[in-house]
Amino acid sequence: MKRIVHLLCLLVAFGLILIPVLGEAADRWPSKPITMIVGWGAGGGSDVTARMLAPYVEEIIGGKIIVVNKPGASGELSFTELARAKPDGYTIAWTNTPESVLLPVVRETQFELEDFAMIANIIDDPGVIAVRSDSPFQTLDDLIAYAKENPGKLTIGDAGIWGDDYIAVLLFCKGAGGLKVNQVSFDGGGPNIVALLGGHIDACAVNASEIKPHEEAGKVRVLAVMGDERCHILPDVPTFRELGYDVVSGSARGISFPAGTPKEIVDKMANAVKEALENPEFLEKAKAANLLIKYMGPEEYTEYLYGLRDVLTELYHEVAEIAP
């Protein structure tokens, strides 16, 4: 009996010692470089944002951030690596929508949304429908009228199956009364836009930030924006809702730790990101790069992702049997 009591005393003593040690570990974070995984290729929107933002966050937290690109399977490789990572505050990944919430719905994956501890949303980039500047389609209604008169003939590109542009086309077709189009999926936003500029497709669904340089150059005409309100980098382009179509779609781009990461570390990183996003020098660079900043902290970002999963799960079950 004495031995048991003695053992219990040792365990209690260890527990009393362990608590402040864990607290000190959180206080000392970061004590080594942090890996930030980007599940898309170099030069893409997430990669550009990550590399632009990292130095400002580094200065605030007093630690190094190493950006690593691990593209593949619409971000699934990076999400899986994040889910398997040690929750010690030294692995971060971009958990972009819709892929981070929808991939486990549409196929078997080795990660779930529950495997992530959300840090912050950083970008909110609405979808658009664009055509070449010499296209006969002057307005969204022109495009819709043609699609209705020629079922399956209109070709619309997207940046990958079940990505945000792919979903944007499905929502567009549904919102316009059940259009039948020839949807063409490319491996990324760049090839999608190249196909449009080359005249290989009639139109494309793409993010506002990606199409802006081509719109400024006079190469494309943006017919409508899929945001709740007009996009400030395309102020003259109406929203779908303004035109009478209830279509809202886009890509929210944020970062997460693996689930189980201490809350103190999550909050410390989230506060650093918020401060970095408010830095005037960063904001000037973001404006020049057409980055559409929208910060959400851990609680708001978590609520947003889980709510979006409900919406997209319902959409998937509605359209899966007719989707390309």
Secondary structure, DSSP 8 states (H G I E B T S, - for coil): -HHHHHHHHHHHHHHHHHHHHHHHHHHH--SS-EEEEESS-TTSHHHHHHHHHHHHHHHHHTS-EEEEE---GGGHHHHHHHHHS-SSS-EEEE--TTHHHHHHHHS--S--GGGEEEEEEEEEEEEEEEEETT-S--SHHHHHHHHHHSTTT-EEEESSTTSHHHHHHHHHHHHTTS---EEEE-SSHHHHHHHHHTTSSSEEEEEHHHHHHHHHTTSEEEEEE-SSS--TTSTTS-BTTTTT-----EEEEEEEEETT--HHHHHHHHHHHHHHHT-HHHHHHHHHTT--EEEE-HHHHHHHHHHHHHHHHHHHHHHTTT--
